[in-house]
């Protein structure tokens, strides 16, 4: 193996990074590239080289080192080996007498002043934006109840997505707090005349375990979301149901399917660790009755979940009647529970591990027709006990 990647300490744990790179070279691995979380090393002869970190003022070409400044470091015996953002690392080979960058810690403190201020401001702005984002998102979803219901539905059908956003948010917030704290602590110590410790004990375990752990968990959730999208089944609605849903033929309609407002009859199926989910849309066009529509959200929950704990979330984000309290309970043979909107279009059903939201339109707005749809669904669900 001629090269490898290894996790490095936090971005602004200056002494920890210097010691880490020095220890790696002592083991025969020399730093060649620094990434966001990982550093790349190449195989070399073990040596006791010294590494030093330098923070470049943001005003200097966006944090890049000029050729003239690099030449000054090289004349003093320091080789520039890697950099990321405003943080750059230099190496002095074993046996050289390259002088330290700063004889007075207060001089080094001045190099951190701008970065310290910028990190503090960035952290405050991030927290304020987050505080403003929550009410905006809730408003977009029609209120707190609708937002929470949507999140519950998303947790059932694609849990990796909300988990990804939450983990990413907490990871970035944690790292921002830690970066601001680390550079602030280093600045205050240098300002008091306390030299930077170039060989501190430990490697920032808190950041490695919590910060990187949250980031890895977020990455894993994103991979799960991608896999779920890859295996999602989506296409034209088959003439005969291939899942725990019904088609309009099951309630007496026999005409050819048609498009409705530019939409075709479709069936979408996906599976998560919490539920199987079918979203079904079917449209017919009757000369004497106009458009006939059947929309279904059907869930088959995992054995450890109780549909009665989730059923209220089915209606909260729908177009018309959003509160299950406004639905009328009805007795339908074979169903554990059922509700419908009298003289309306919507119904909800529960049986065993199954639950469904139904939106049915045939121009009549008939309670009897809604009950017929629920009976057909109950009969279909008998095959999934």
C-alpha positions in Angstrom: 0.0 0.0 0.0 1.6 3.3 -1.1 -1.1 5.7 0.2 -4.0 5.7 2.6 -6.6 8.0 4.1 -7.0 8.6 7.8 -9.3 10.7 10.0 -7.6 13.8 11.3 -8.5 15.9 14.4 -10.8 18.9 14.2 -10.1 21.7 11.7 -9.0 24.2 14.4 -7.4 21.8 16.9 -4.0 23.2 15.9 -1.7 21.4 18.3 -3.6 18.1 17.9 -3.2 18.2 14.1 0.5 19.0 14.4 1.1 16.0 16.7 -1.1 13.7 14.6 0.8 14.4 11.4 4.2 14.1 13.2 3.2 10.8 14.7 2.0 9.5 11.3 5.4 10.4 9.7 7.1 8.6 12.6 5.2 5.5 11.5 6.2 6.0 7.9 3.3 8.0 6.5 3.8 11.5 5.2 0.9 14.0 4.7 0.2 14.9 1.1 -3.5 16.1 1.2 -6.0 17.3 3.7 -9.7 16.9 3.2 -12.8 17.9 5.2 -12.6 14.9 7.5 -9.8 12.8 6.1 -6.1 13.3 5.3 -4.2 11.5 2.7 -0.7 10.0 3.4 2.0 8.4 1.3 4.4 5.7 2.4 7.8 7.1 3.3 10.8 6.3 5.5 9.9 6.9 9.2 11.3 10.1 10.6 10.9 12.6 13.4 9.8 15.5 11.2 8.0 18.4 12.8 4.7 19.7 11.6 3.3 23.2 12.2 -0.1 24.7 11.4 -0.6 28.2 10.1 -3.8 30.1 9.8 -3.8 32.6 6.9 -5.8 35.7 7.1 -9.0 35.6 5.1 -8.1 38.8 3.4 -5.0 37.2 1.8 -6.3 36.0 -1.5 -9.2 34.1 0.1 -6.9 32.2 2.5 -4.3 31.1 -0.1 -0.6 31.6 0.5 1.3 33.9 -1.9 4.4 32.6 -3.7 6.5 35.2 -1.9 5.2 34.1 1.5 5.8 30.4 0.6 9.4 31.3 -0.3 9.9 32.9 3.1 8.8 29.7 4.8 11.0 27.6 2.6 14.1 29.8 3.2 13.5 29.2 6.9 13.4 25.4 6.4 9.7 24.8 6.3 8.1 22.8 3.4 4.4 23.5 2.6 2.7 20.1 2.4 -1.0 20.6 2.5 -3.7 23.2 3.1 -7.5 23.5 3.2 -9.3 26.8 3.5 -7.3 29.2 5.7 -5.5 26.3 7.4 -2.1 25.3 6.1 0.5 22.8 7.2 4.3 22.9 7.0 6.9 20.3 7.6 10.5 20.6 8.8 12.5 17.4 8.1 14.2 15.6 10.9 17.6 17.1 11.9 16.9 20.6 10.6 16.9 23.6 12.8 14.0 25.4 11.2 12.8 28.1 13.7 9.4 28.3 15.2 6.9 30.6 13.4 6.4 32.8 16.4 8.6 33.6 19.3 5.8 35.5 21.0 2.5 33.8 21.4 0.7 37.1 21.2 1.9 37.5 17.6 0.3 34.1 16.7 -2.9 35.2 18.4 -3.2 38.1 15.9 -3.3 35.6 13.1 -6.4 34.0 14.7 -8.3 37.2 15.4 -10.2 37.4 12.1 -11.0 33.7 12.0 -12.2 33.8 15.6 -14.6 36.6 14.8 -15.8 35.0 11.6 -16.5 31.7 13.2 -18.4 33.3 16.1 -20.5 35.4 13.7 -21.2 32.4 11.5 -22.4 30.4 14.5 -24.8 33.1 15.6 -26.1 33.5 12.1 -26.6 29.8 11.7 -28.6 29.5 15.0 -30.7 32.5 14.0 -31.4 31.1 10.6 -32.4 27.8 12.1 -34.7 29.5 14.6 -36.4 31.3 11.6 -36.5 28.3 9.4 -38.7 26.3 11.8 -41.7 28.6 11.7 -41.3 29.2 7.9 -41.4 25.4 7.2 -44.3 24.9 9.6 -46.2 27.7 7.9 -45.5 26.2 4.4 -47.0 22.9 5.6 -50.2 24.6 6.9 -49.4 24.8 10.6 -47.8 22.7 13.3 -50.2 19.8 13.2 -50.0 19.4 9.4 -46.2 19.7 9.6 -45.9 17.0 12.3 -48.3 14.8 10.4 -46.3 15.1 7.3 -43.1 14.2 9.2 -44.8 11.2 10.7 -45.9 10.0 7.2 -42.4 10.6 5.9 -41.0 8.7 8.8 -43.1 5.7 7.8 -42.4 5.7 4.1 -38.9 7.1 3.8 -37.3 7.3 7.3 -33.9 7.9 5.9 -34.8 11.3 4.6 -35.9 13.1 7.8 -33.1 11.2 9.7 -30.6 12.5 7.2 -31.6 16.1 7.6 -31.7 15.9 11.4 -28.4 14.2 11.7 -26.8 16.5 9.2 -28.2 19.5 11.0 -27.0 18.4 14.4 -23.6 17.4 13.0 -22.9 20.7 11.3 -24.2 22.6 14.3 -22.0 20.6 16.7 -18.9 21.1 14.5 -19.6 24.8 14.2 -19.9 25.2 18.0 -16.7 23.1 18.5 -14.7 25.0 15.9 -15.7 28.3 17.4 -14.9 27.1 20.9 -11.5 25.6 19.9 -10.2 28.6 18.0 -11.6 30.9 20.7 -9.8 29.0 23.5 -6.6 28.9 21.5 -6.8 32.6 20.8 -7.4 33.5 24.5 -4.4 31.3 25.6 -2.1 32.8 23.0 -3.3 36.3 23.9 -2.2 35.6 27.5 1.2 34.7 26.4 0.7 30.9 26.7 2.5 29.1 23.8 0.6 26.7 21.6 1.1 23.1 22.8 2.5 21.3 19.8 2.1 17.8 21.4 -1.1 17.8 23.4 -2.5 14.5 24.8 -5.5 13.0 23.0 -6.9 13.6 19.5 -10.2 15.3 20.2 -12.2 12.2 21.0 -15.4 14.2 21.3 -15.2 15.5 17.8 -14.1 12.2 16.3 -16.9 10.2 18.0 -19.8 12.7 18.1 -19.1 15.1 15.2 -17.8 12.5 12.7 -20.2 9.9 14.0 -23.2 12.1 13.3 -21.8 12.9 9.9 -21.3 9.2 9.0 -24.8 8.4 10.2 -26.2 11.1 8.0 -24.2 9.7 5.0 -25.6 6.2 5.8 -29.2 7.6 5.8 -28.6 9.3 2.4 -27.4 5.9 1.0 -30.5 4.2 2.4 -32.7 6.9 0.7 -30.9 6.4 -2.6 -31.3 2.6 -2.3 -35.0 3.1 -1.6 -35.4 5.2 -4.7 -33.6 2.6 -6.8 -36.0 -0.1 -5.7 -39.1 2.0 -5.8 -41.7 0.6 -8.1 -43.6 3.3 -10.1 -45.6 3.0 -13.3 -49.0 2.5 -14.9 -51.7 1.1 -12.7 -52.2 -2.6 -13.6 -55.7 -3.7 -14.6 -55.7 -6.1 -11.6 -54.4 -5.0 -8.2 -51.0 -6.3 -7.3 -51.0 -5.0 -3.7 -53.4 -4.2 -0.8 -55.4 -1.7 -2.8 -58.5 -1.7 -5.0 -59.3 -0.5 -8.5 -62.5 1.2 -9.7 -63.6 -2.1 -11.3 -63.9 -3.5 -7.7 -66.7 -1.0 -7.1 -68.6 -1.5 -10.4 -66.9 0.8 -12.9 -65.9 -0.9 -16.2 -64.9 1.8 -18.7 -61.5 2.6 -20.1 -59.1 4.6 -18.0 -58.4 8.2 -19.0 -56.2 11.1 -18.0 -57.4 13.6 -15.4 -56.0 17.1 -15.4 -53.0 15.8 -17.3 -52.4 12.9 -14.9 -52.6 9.2 -15.8 -53.6 6.3 -13.7 -50.5 5.2 -11.8 -49.3 3.0 -8.9 -46.3 3.7 -6.7 -44.9 1.2 -4.2 -42.0 1.6 -1.8 -40.8 -0.2 1.3 -39.1 1.0 4.4 -38.2 -0.6 7.7 -41.5 0.7 9.2 -44.0 0.1 6.4 -44.9 -0.9 2.9 -46.5 2.0 1.1 -48.8 2.1 -2.0 -49.9 5.4 -3.6 -52.6 4.6 -6.2 -54.3 7.0 -8.6 -57.0 5.9 -11.0 -59.1 7.9 -13.4 -62.1 7.0 -15.7 -64.1 9.2 -18.0 -67.9 8.4 -18.2 -69.9 10.2 -20.8 -72.9 10.7 -18.5 -71.0 11.1 -15.2 -67.8 12.9 -16.1 -64.6 12.1 -14.4 -64.4 9.2 -11.9 -61.4 9.3 -9.5 -60.0 7.0 -6.9 -57.0 8.0 -4.9 -55.5 5.7 -2.2 -52.7 6.0 0.3 -52.2 2.4 1.7 -49.8 1.4 4.4 -48.9 -2.0 5.7 -47.1 -1.3 9.0 -44.3 -3.4 10.5 -45.5 -5.8 13.2 -44.2 -3.6 16.1 -46.3 -0.6 15.0 -50.0 -0.1 15.8 -52.0 1.6 13.0 -54.2 3.3 15.5 -51.2 5.3 16.7 -50.6 6.6 13.2 -54.1 6.9 11.6 -54.7 10.6 12.5 -51.6 11.5 10.4 -53.3 10.3 7.3 -55.8 13.2 6.9 -53.8 16.1 8.3 -52.2 17.0 4.9 -55.1 16.2 2.6 -56.8 18.8 0.5 -60.3 18.9 2.0 -61.2 17.6 5.4 -58.0 17.5 7.4 -59.1 16.6 11.0 -60.2 13.0 11.7 -62.5 14.4 14.3 -64.7 15.7 11.5 -65.1 12.2 10.0 -68.0 10.0 11.0 -67.2 6.5 12.4 -68.9 3.7 10.4 -69.1 0.0 10.9 -67.7 -1.9 7.9 -67.6 -5.7 8.1 -64.0 -7.0 8.2 -62.5 -3.6 9.2 -61.2 -2.8 12.7 -62.2 0.8 12.3 -63.4 3.1 9.6 -64.4 6.8 9.2 -65.8 8.7 6.3 -67.0 12.3 5.4 -70.8 12.1 5.0 -71.8 13.4 1.7 -68.1 13.9 0.9 -65.2 12.3 -0.9 -62.9 11.0 1.9 -62.6 7.9 4.1 -60.1 6.2 6.3 -59.8 2.5 7.1 -57.8 0.3 9.5 -57.5 -3.5 9.7 -54.7 -5.4 11.5 -51.5 -3.9 10.3 -53.2 -2.1 7.3 -54.4 1.5 7.2 -55.5 3.6 4.3 -56.7 7.1 3.3 -59.2 7.1 0.4 -60.4 10.0 -1.8 -63.2 8.9 -4.1 -65.1 11.1 -6.6 -67.9 10.0 -9.0 -70.0 13.1 -9.1 -72.6 11.9 -6.6 -70.9 12.6 -3.3 -72.7 9.6 -1.9 -72.0 8.2 1.6 -73.3 4.8 0.3 -70.7 4.8 -2.5 -67.9 5.6 0.0 -69.1 2.7 2.1 -69.0 0.5 -1.0 -65.4 1.5 -1.5 -64.5 0.6 2.1 -66.2 -2.8 1.8 -64.3 -3.5 -1.4 -61.0 -2.5 0.4 -61.9 -4.7 3.4 -62.4 -7.7 1.0 -59.1 -7.0 -0.6 -57.3 -6.8 2.7 -58.6 -10.3 3.7 -55.8 -11.6 1.5 -53.2 -9.8 3.6 -54.1 -10.9 7.1 
